Amino acid sequence: MHKPVMVNEIVKLTEPKKDSIIIDATFGFGGHSKAFYEIIENGLIIGFEKNEMTYEIVKKMFKNYSRILIYNVGYENMAEIIEKLGFFNKVDIVIFDLGLSSFLIERSGLGFSYKRNEILDMRFSQKEGKPLYQLLETLTQKEIERILKNYGDIKNPYRISQTIIDNKPIKTTKDLVNILKKITPRNKLDKTLKKVFQAFRIYVNDEIENIKKGILNAYKCLKVGGRIAVLSYHSIEDRVIKSFYRSPLFIPLLKKPLKPSDEEIIINPRARSAKLRILIKK
């Protein structure tokens, strides 16, 4: 099961009270929410989980938690739910953990991992957009090159993009991995695969725009002085969050991001690249 990252640091820096209203914008399996649930006695946690499979599991897991509400909605659309609940400008804390859950990587069957042979889907929600294997049929070489450069930080994406075009159709993760094996030195293969899969995942789910929408949604929901905690895991996400440091909407609590302790990294290696930033609503 997915281990929540930097829980103690998030709780300490967001300063929850007994009656706090908290949004867990990336509910996952509720690791962060459980930590807050033990603190709030008269408050409420509102969770948003975009992936349908994850939502169906956690809906049953948390059915006896009377002060947790969970919605099968992405954080880019959460403001509408919060408005209906009557909590606009009343929320104390919003949590974003932008990491990909262990469940999606290991058990979803949606092609998030290059270590498994699965259909190349990569959508967080099956209700939205098209799977990657369909998108690859219509994307041009230039478009793929731009995706790899902007979302994967790949320095020379031309060769990869042209090879993908030359080897269509590509239906599975194994198809894509085998194509990349042909043109990538063995000592660079793992790193290249991570970057390519990251780039396509960000593109398929429009992650960068949705993160921006999510932060702006959080602003609408928060009371003045309310806090947003954001965990990011790569430089592209982190740049988006850092851009809000210059926004007239927020004050950053920390000048530099907080990183997980060495002890946490040993227990939970996936926390290694995490960065925690806190934004306070003006």
C-alpha positions as CSV (number, residue, x, y, z in Angstrom):
1,M,0.0,0.0,0.0
2,H,1.1,3.6,-0.7
3,K,3.0,5.1,2.2
4,P,2.2,8.8,2.8
5,V,5.2,11.1,2.5
6,M,6.3,13.7,5.1
7,V,3.2,13.4,7.2
8,N,4.7,14.8,10.4
9,E,6.1,17.8,8.6
10,I,2.8,18.6,6.9
11,V,0.8,18.3,10.1
12,K,3.3,20.5,12.0
13,L,3.5,23.3,9.3
14,T,-0.2,23.5,8.5
15,E,-1.2,23.7,12.2
16,P,-4.6,21.9,12.3
17,K,-7.1,22.7,15.1
18,K,-9.8,20.5,16.6
19,D,-12.5,22.1,14.4
20,S,-10.4,22.5,11.2
21,I,-12.0,21.9,7.7
22,I,-9.4,20.2,5.6
23,I,-9.3,19.3,1.9
24,D,-7.2,16.3,0.9
25,A,-7.0,17.1,-2.8
26,T,-5.2,13.9,-3.8
27,F,-6.8,11.4,-1.4
28,G,-5.2,8.2,-2.7
29,F,-5.5,5.7,0.2
30,G,-5.9,8.4,2.8
31,G,-2.6,8.3,4.5
32,H,-2.4,12.0,5.1
33,S,-6.1,12.2,6.0
34,K,-5.7,9.6,8.7
35,A,-3.1,11.7,10.4
36,F,-5.3,14.7,10.4
37,Y,-8.4,12.7,11.4
38,E,-6.7,11.9,14.8
39,I,-6.3,15.6,15.5
40,I,-9.6,17.1,14.4
41,E,-12.5,16.3,16.8
42,N,-15.2,18.6,15.5
43,G,-13.8,19.3,12.0
44,L,-14.2,17.7,8.6
45,I,-12.0,16.2,5.9
46,I,-13.1,16.4,2.3
47,G,-11.2,14.1,0.0
48,F,-10.9,14.1,-3.8
49,E,-9.7,11.0,-5.7
50,K,-9.8,11.1,-9.5
51,N,-9.0,7.4,-10.2
52,E,-12.1,5.3,-10.3
53,M,-10.5,2.1,-9.0
54,T,-8.8,3.8,-6.1
55,Y,-12.1,5.6,-5.2
56,E,-14.1,2.4,-5.1
57,I,-11.6,0.9,-2.7
58,V,-11.2,3.8,-0.3
59,K,-15.0,4.5,-0.3
60,K,-15.3,1.1,1.5
61,M,-12.2,1.6,3.6
62,F,-13.4,4.9,5.1
63,K,-17.1,4.2,5.3
64,N,-17.0,4.3,9.1
65,Y,-15.1,7.6,9.3
66,S,-17.9,10.0,10.0
67,R,-15.9,13.1,9.5
68,I,-14.5,12.2,6.1
69,L,-16.3,12.8,2.8
70,I,-14.7,11.4,-0.4
71,Y,-15.6,12.4,-4.0
72,N,-14.6,10.8,-7.3
73,V,-13.5,14.1,-8.7
74,G,-10.1,15.6,-9.7
75,Y,-8.7,18.6,-7.7
76,E,-9.0,20.7,-10.9
77,N,-12.8,20.5,-10.4
78,M,-13.1,20.4,-6.6
79,A,-14.2,24.1,-6.1
80,E,-17.7,23.2,-7.5
81,I,-18.1,20.5,-4.8
82,I,-16.8,22.8,-2.0
83,E,-19.2,25.6,-3.1
84,K,-22.2,23.2,-3.0
85,L,-21.1,22.1,0.5
86,G,-21.1,25.7,1.6
87,F,-17.4,25.9,2.5
88,F,-16.1,28.6,0.1
89,N,-13.6,30.8,2.0
90,K,-14.0,28.5,5.1
91,V,-11.4,25.8,4.6
92,D,-8.3,25.8,6.8
93,I,-5.9,23.4,5.0
94,V,-5.5,21.9,1.6
95,I,-3.1,19.1,0.9
96,F,-1.7,18.1,-2.5
97,D,0.5,15.0,-2.9
98,L,1.4,15.1,-6.6
99,G,3.2,11.7,-6.5
100,L,1.9,8.7,-8.4
101,S,0.5,6.2,-6.0
102,S,2.0,2.7,-5.7
103,F,-1.5,1.3,-6.6
104,L,-1.5,3.0,-9.9
105,I,2.0,1.9,-10.7
106,E,1.7,-1.7,-9.6
107,R,-1.9,-2.7,-9.8
108,S,-4.0,-0.5,-12.0
109,G,-3.0,-2.1,-15.3
110,L,-3.1,1.3,-17.0
111,G,0.5,1.4,-18.3
112,F,2.1,3.8,-15.8
113,S,5.1,1.5,-15.2
114,Y,7.7,0.6,-17.9
115,K,8.5,-2.6,-15.8
116,R,5.1,-4.2,-16.6
117,N,3.6,-5.2,-19.9
118,E,0.2,-3.3,-19.9
119,I,-2.0,-1.4,-22.3
120,L,-0.6,2.1,-22.9
121,D,-3.5,4.0,-21.3
122,M,-2.0,6.3,-18.6
123,R,-5.2,8.2,-17.8
124,F,-5.9,8.9,-14.1
125,S,-9.7,8.8,-15.0
126,Q,-11.2,6.4,-17.5
127,K,-14.0,9.0,-18.0
128,E,-11.8,11.6,-19.5
129,G,-9.7,12.0,-22.6
130,K,-8.1,9.3,-24.8
131,P,-5.6,6.6,-23.9
132,L,-2.0,7.2,-24.9
133,Y,-2.0,4.4,-27.5
134,Q,-4.8,6.2,-29.4
135,L,-3.2,9.6,-29.0
136,L,0.1,8.3,-30.5
137,E,-1.7,7.4,-33.7
138,T,-2.4,11.1,-34.5
139,L,0.5,12.9,-32.8
140,T,3.2,14.3,-35.2
141,Q,6.9,13.9,-34.7
142,K,7.1,17.6,-33.7
143,E,4.3,17.2,-31.2
144,I,6.0,14.2,-29.6
145,E,9.3,16.0,-29.6
146,R,7.7,18.9,-27.7
147,I,6.1,16.6,-25.2
148,L,9.4,14.8,-24.4
149,K,11.3,18.1,-24.1
150,N,8.7,20.0,-22.0
151,Y,7.4,17.2,-19.7
152,G,10.4,14.8,-19.6
153,D,13.3,17.3,-19.6
154,I,14.8,15.1,-22.4
155,K,17.7,17.1,-23.9
156,N,17.7,15.7,-27.4
157,P,14.2,14.3,-28.0
158,Y,14.3,14.3,-31.9
159,R,15.6,10.7,-32.3
160,I,13.2,9.2,-29.8
161,S,10.2,11.1,-31.3
162,Q,11.1,10.0,-34.8
163,T,11.6,6.4,-33.8
164,I,8.2,6.4,-32.2
165,I,6.7,7.7,-35.4
166,D,8.6,5.1,-37.5
167,N,7.4,2.2,-35.2
168,K,3.6,2.9,-35.0
169,P,1.2,1.4,-34.0
170,I,2.3,1.2,-30.3
171,K,-0.3,-0.4,-28.1
172,T,1.5,-1.6,-25.0
173,T,4.2,-0.5,-22.5
174,K,6.4,-3.4,-23.9
175,D,6.0,-2.0,-27.4
176,L,7.3,1.4,-26.2
177,V,10.1,-0.1,-24.1
178,N,11.4,-2.3,-27.0
179,I,11.4,0.7,-29.3
180,L,13.5,2.7,-26.8
181,K,15.9,-0.2,-26.2
182,K,16.9,-0.1,-29.9
183,I,18.2,3.5,-29.7
184,T,19.3,3.9,-26.0
185,P,22.6,2.9,-24.5
186,R,22.0,0.2,-21.8
187,N,23.5,2.4,-19.1
188,K,21.0,5.2,-19.8
189,L,18.0,3.1,-20.5
190,D,16.3,3.2,-17.1
191,K,16.7,6.9,-16.8
192,T,15.4,7.5,-20.3
193,L,12.4,5.2,-19.8
194,K,11.4,7.1,-16.6
195,K,11.6,10.4,-18.4
196,V,9.6,9.2,-21.4
197,F,6.9,7.6,-19.3
198,Q,6.7,10.7,-17.1
199,A,6.4,13.0,-20.2
200,F,3.6,11.0,-21.7
201,R,1.7,10.7,-18.4
202,I,1.8,14.4,-17.8
203,Y,0.6,15.0,-21.4
204,V,-2.2,12.5,-21.3
205,N,-3.6,13.9,-18.0
206,D,-2.8,17.6,-18.7
207,E,-1.1,17.6,-15.4
208,I,0.6,21.0,-15.5
209,E,-2.6,22.9,-16.3
210,N,-4.5,20.9,-13.8
211,I,-2.0,21.6,-11.0
212,K,-2.4,25.4,-11.7
213,K,-6.2,25.0,-11.7
214,G,-6.0,23.0,-8.4
215,I,-4.0,25.6,-6.6
216,L,-6.4,28.3,-7.8
217,N,-9.3,26.2,-6.7
218,A,-7.7,25.8,-3.3
219,Y,-7.4,29.6,-3.1
220,K,-11.1,30.0,-3.6
221,C,-11.8,27.4,-0.9
222,L,-9.4,28.7,1.8
223,K,-10.1,31.3,4.4
224,V,-7.6,34.1,4.7
225,G,-4.5,32.7,6.5
226,G,-5.4,29.1,5.4
227,R,-2.5,26.9,4.2
228,I,-1.8,24.8,1.2
229,A,0.8,22.0,1.6
230,V,2.1,20.7,-1.8
231,L,4.4,17.7,-2.2
232,S,6.0,17.6,-5.7
233,Y,8.4,15.0,-7.0
234,H,10.1,16.4,-10.1
235,S,11.4,19.8,-11.3
236,I,8.5,20.4,-13.7
237,E,5.9,20.2,-10.9
238,D,8.0,22.1,-8.5
239,R,8.4,25.0,-11.0
240,V,4.6,25.3,-11.2
241,I,4.3,25.5,-7.4
242,K,7.2,27.9,-7.0
243,S,5.6,30.2,-9.6
244,F,2.9,30.9,-7.0
245,Y,5.5,32.4,-4.7
246,R,5.4,35.5,-6.9
247,S,1.6,35.5,-7.0
248,P,-0.4,38.3,-5.2
249,L,-2.6,35.5,-3.8
250,F,-0.2,33.8,-1.5
251,I,2.7,34.2,0.9
252,P,5.2,31.3,1.0
253,L,5.8,29.9,4.5
254,L,9.2,28.5,3.5
255,K,11.8,30.2,1.3
256,K,13.2,26.8,0.3
257,P,11.3,23.5,0.0
258,L,11.5,21.0,2.9
259,K,12.9,17.6,2.0
260,P,12.2,14.2,3.7
261,S,14.6,13.0,6.4
262,D,17.2,10.4,5.8
263,E,15.2,8.0,8.1
264,E,12.0,8.4,6.0
265,I,13.9,7.8,2.8
266,I,15.2,4.5,4.2
267,I,11.7,3.4,5.2
268,N,10.0,4.8,2.1
269,P,12.5,5.1,-0.9
270,R,9.8,6.7,-3.1
271,A,10.0,9.8,-0.8
272,R,13.5,10.5,-2.0
273,S,12.7,13.1,-4.6
274,A,9.8,14.8,-2.6
275,K,9.8,18.5,-2.0
276,L,7.3,20.2,0.4
277,R,6.2,23.8,-0.1
278,I,3.6,25.7,2.0
279,L,1.5,28.6,0.6
280,I,-0.6,30.9,2.9
281,K,-3.6,32.6,1.5
282,K,-3.4,36.4,1.7
